[in-house]
Amino acid sequence: MRLKKLFNIYGLTAAFGLFAILALTTASADASDLNIVTTTTDLASIAQYIVGDKGQATPICAGEDDPHFLEAAPSYVMRARRADLWIRVGMSLEIGWERPVIDGSRNRNIRPGQPGHLDASQNILRIEVPTERVTPAMGDVHPEGNPHYQTDPLNGRIVAETIAERLKRIAPEHSQTFQENLERFKNELDERTFGAELVDELGGDRLWALVLNDNLDSYLAQNQLEDQLGGWKAKMRPHRGQKLVTYHKNWGYFAKRFGLEIVTELEPKPGIPPSPTHLSSVVNTVNDQNIKAIIMAPFYSRRAADFVAERTEASVYVCPLSVPGTEPGPNGYFELIDTIAQTFSTALEG
């Protein structure tokens, strides 16, 4: 599967040279604005919040695209040619198309290793990092770990900090603006995670420290603060320990953050289409463990999920994995987590 992603990279790079030349004649609407190009809508939403009125963040993938299998296009090259900052998800998610886009753009400033190229995953908390050498027999396994980290709000917070630091580096004259926007982003994310009352009482940094040390529940109980917990934490709290099935390994970060258990996936291996034998095994698992929810991203076919649902008491729930649209607003990322939390809560309520 990974070899397939690398197919024709060099041919595409050469073909895009012409489009890079054409792009030289195209300028941004305001030369003083920072032009940020991100590989996904989630990154664009966070980057736009941080850059504020000092620039514009534009994604390559649309919200309904599967970034694993996006095909490089000349329009992407033209966007990259004008970019001051290129931000990628990283962890090999864009391995099949990022290189030909950047090479074709002839924009040296956004090449890996340059200040204009940012891997947003560099500081995030990773899960499912392989402990053995990755081979094609394992399916579409990423050597650096699961790349769908945006569904964990703490990783969203970390990514915002990473983007802010890079923006300060490439546009130091606006550092104060970026820092102020970052603080607003973190405060809003913290309030949506824990509730405004608890954030006002303890502060977001302290709450996240309690979460990372697995002490949040005991601390709230000892200090009689349980009733102040709100936000996504309160919404998902009744479902901790509940089991579900997903199509692909998209939801591991959200499940881990909120104490859910993903028992199995409809794919026998990551990126490998469901087989009749594997689906029969999933049916047995769902029935044996009385699982009520199958959750999948919208870019997958429902055929396998419906097959399992028809033979069990589980229901299928289609949940967006990315910020919708190609021009996300500054609150798009928060709305995405809102939607995911609501979908999972509804699914687990049965």
SVG drawing of the C-alpha trace seen along z (x, -y; Angstrom):
<svg xmlns="http://www.w3.org/2000/svg" viewBox="-30 -44 47 60">
<polyline fill="none" stroke="black" stroke-width="0.4" points="0.0,0.0 2.8,-2.4 4.6,-1.5 1.4,-2.4 1.4,-5.8 4.9,-6.5 4.0,-5.5 4.8,-8.1 6.2,-10.7 9.1,-11.6 6.9,-11.8 4.4,-14.1 7.2,-16.4 8.4,-16.9 5.0,-17.5 4.3,-20.2 7.3,-22.3 5.2,-24.1 2.5,-25.0 5.2,-26.3 6.3,-28.7 2.7,-29.9 2.3,-30.4 5.2,-32.9 2.8,-35.5 0.2,-35.0 0.5,-37.2 -1.5,-37.1 -4.2,-39.8 -2.0,-41.5 1.7,-41.0 2.0,-42.0 -0.2,-39.0 1.3,-35.7 0.2,-33.0 -0.2,-29.7 -0.9,-26.4 -1.9,-23.4 -2.4,-19.8 -5.7,-19.5 -8.7,-21.6 -8.0,-20.9 -4.6,-22.5 -6.0,-25.4 -8.6,-26.1 -6.0,-26.1 -3.5,-28.1 -6.1,-30.7 -7.0,-31.2 -3.3,-31.8 -2.3,-34.0 -5.5,-36.1 -5.7,-39.1 -2.0,-38.8 -2.5,-36.2 -4.6,-33.5 -4.6,-29.8 -5.7,-27.6 -6.0,-23.7 -5.1,-21.3 -7.5,-18.6 -11.2,-19.3 -13.1,-18.1 -14.5,-15.1 -11.2,-14.0 -9.2,-11.0 -5.7,-12.5 -4.1,-9.1 -4.9,-8.8 -5.2,-12.3 -3.8,-12.7 -1.4,-15.6 -2.9,-18.2 -1.5,-21.3 -3.7,-23.6 -1.9,-22.3 1.4,-23.3 0.2,-26.8 -0.9,-27.2 2.4,-25.9 4.3,-28.3 2.8,-31.3 3.2,-29.9 5.2,-31.5 4.5,-28.6 3.6,-25.0 2.1,-22.9 1.7,-19.2 0.1,-16.6 3.2,-14.5 3.8,-11.0 3.8,-9.9 0.2,-10.8 0.9,-12.8 3.8,-10.6 2.1,-9.9 1.6,-13.5 3.4,-16.1 6.8,-15.7 5.7,-16.2 3.6,-19.3 6.5,-20.9 9.1,-19.9 6.8,-21.2 6.3,-24.5 9.9,-25.5 9.4,-27.3 12.7,-26.7 11.3,-28.3 8.8,-25.5 11.1,-22.5 11.7,-20.2 14.3,-21.7 13.5,-25.3 11.6,-27.7 8.7,-27.7 8.1,-24.0 6.4,-22.8 5.6,-19.3 2.7,-19.9 3.2,-16.5 6.6,-17.2 5.4,-17.8 2.2,-15.8 1.4,-12.8 1.5,-9.7 -0.2,-6.4 0.3,-3.1 4.0,-3.7 5.3,-0.4 7.9,1.4 9.0,3.6 10.1,2.9 7.2,1.9 6.6,4.2 3.9,4.1 2.4,7.3 1.2,5.1 -1.0,3.0 -0.9,-0.8 1.0,-1.2 2.8,-4.4 6.3,-4.0 5.9,-7.2 2.6,-6.1 -1.1,-6.8 -1.4,-10.2 -5.0,-11.0 -4.0,-12.9 -6.3,-15.9 -9.2,-14.2 -7.5,-14.6 -8.1,-18.2 -4.8,-18.2 -3.0,-17.5 -5.0,-20.4 -3.6,-22.6 -0.1,-21.4 -0.4,-21.9 -1.6,-25.5 1.5,-26.2 3.8,-24.6 2.2,-26.8 2.5,-30.0 6.2,-29.4 6.9,-28.9 4.9,-32.0 6.9,-34.1 10.0,-32.8 9.1,-33.7 7.2,-37.0 8.7,-38.2 7.1,-41.6 3.7,-40.1 4.9,-37.9 2.6,-39.6 -0.4,-39.1 0.4,-35.4 0.9,-34.9 -2.4,-36.7 -4.3,-34.6 -2.6,-31.4 -3.7,-32.3 -7.3,-32.8 -7.2,-29.5 -6.0,-27.6 -8.5,-29.2 -11.4,-28.4 -10.2,-24.9 -9.8,-24.4 -13.2,-25.7 -14.8,-23.5 -12.9,-20.5 -13.5,-21.0 -16.1,-23.7 -15.6,-27.4 -16.2,-27.2 -13.5,-24.6 -11.0,-26.4 -11.7,-29.6 -11.1,-27.7 -8.0,-25.8 -6.6,-27.0 -6.2,-25.0 -2.5,-24.1 -3.2,-22.6 -6.2,-20.7 -4.2,-19.1 -1.4,-18.3 -3.9,-16.4 -5.2,-14.6 -1.7,-13.5 -1.0,-12.2 -4.3,-10.4 -5.3,-12.4 -8.2,-14.5 -11.0,-12.4 -9.4,-11.9 -8.5,-15.6 -12.0,-16.7 -13.5,-14.3 -11.1,-15.2 -11.8,-18.9 -15.5,-18.6 -15.3,-20.0 -16.9,-17.2 -20.1,-19.2 -18.0,-21.9 -16.8,-19.6 -18.3,-20.5 -17.5,-20.5 -16.4,-17.5 -15.1,-15.8 -18.5,-15.9 -20.3,-14.8 -18.2,-11.7 -17.8,-10.9 -20.9,-8.6 -19.5,-6.5 -16.0,-5.7 -15.2,-2.1 -17.8,-1.5 -16.8,0.5 -17.3,-0.2 -16.1,0.8 -14.7,-1.6 -13.9,-1.2 -10.3,-2.4 -7.9,-3.4 -9.1,-7.0 -10.5,-7.3 -7.9,-6.0 -6.8,-9.4 -10.4,-10.5 -11.1,-7.1 -8.0,-7.2 -8.6,-10.8 -12.1,-10.0 -11.7,-6.5 -13.4,-4.5 -12.4,-1.1 -12.2,-0.3 -12.5,3.5 -11.7,3.9 -11.9,2.4 -13.8,3.4 -10.5,3.3 -8.5,6.5 -5.4,4.4 -5.0,0.6 -5.8,-0.4 -6.9,3.2 -10.5,3.4 -12.8,5.6 -12.9,9.2 -15.9,11.6 -13.9,13.7 -12.8,10.7 -16.4,9.3 -17.7,12.6 -15.2,12.4 -16.3,8.8 -20.0,10.0 -19.1,12.6 -17.2,10.0 -20.0,7.5 -22.6,10.1 -20.4,11.6 -19.5,8.3 -22.9,6.6 -21.4,3.7 -24.0,1.1 -22.0,-1.3 -20.0,-1.1 -18.4,-4.5 -16.8,-5.4 -15.6,-8.5 -17.7,-9.7 -15.2,-8.8 -15.6,-5.1 -18.2,-2.9 -20.9,-1.8 -21.2,1.7 -19.1,3.4 -20.6,1.5 -24.1,2.2 -23.2,5.9 -22.2,6.1 -25.1,4.0 -27.7,6.2 -26.4,9.3 -26.0,7.6 -27.8,5.1 -25.2,2.4 -26.0,-0.7 -23.8,-2.6 -22.8,-6.2 -21.0,-8.3 -18.9,-11.0 -16.8,-13.7 -13.1,-13.3 -12.1,-16.7 -13.3,-20.3 -15.9,-20.5 -15.4,-22.7 -12.3,-24.1 -12.3,-27.5 -12.7,-26.7 -13.5,-29.6 -11.5,-30.2 -13.8,-28.1 -13.9,-25.1 -11.7,-22.9 -13.7,-23.4 -16.9,-22.6 -15.3,-19.4 -14.6,-18.1 -18.1,-19.2 -19.5,-17.1 -17.4,-14.1 -18.3,-14.2 -22.0,-14.4 -21.8,-11.6 -20.0,-9.3 -22.2,-10.1 -25.4,-9.4 -23.9,-6.2 -22.9,-4.9 -26.2,-5.7 -27.6,-3.1"/>
</svg>
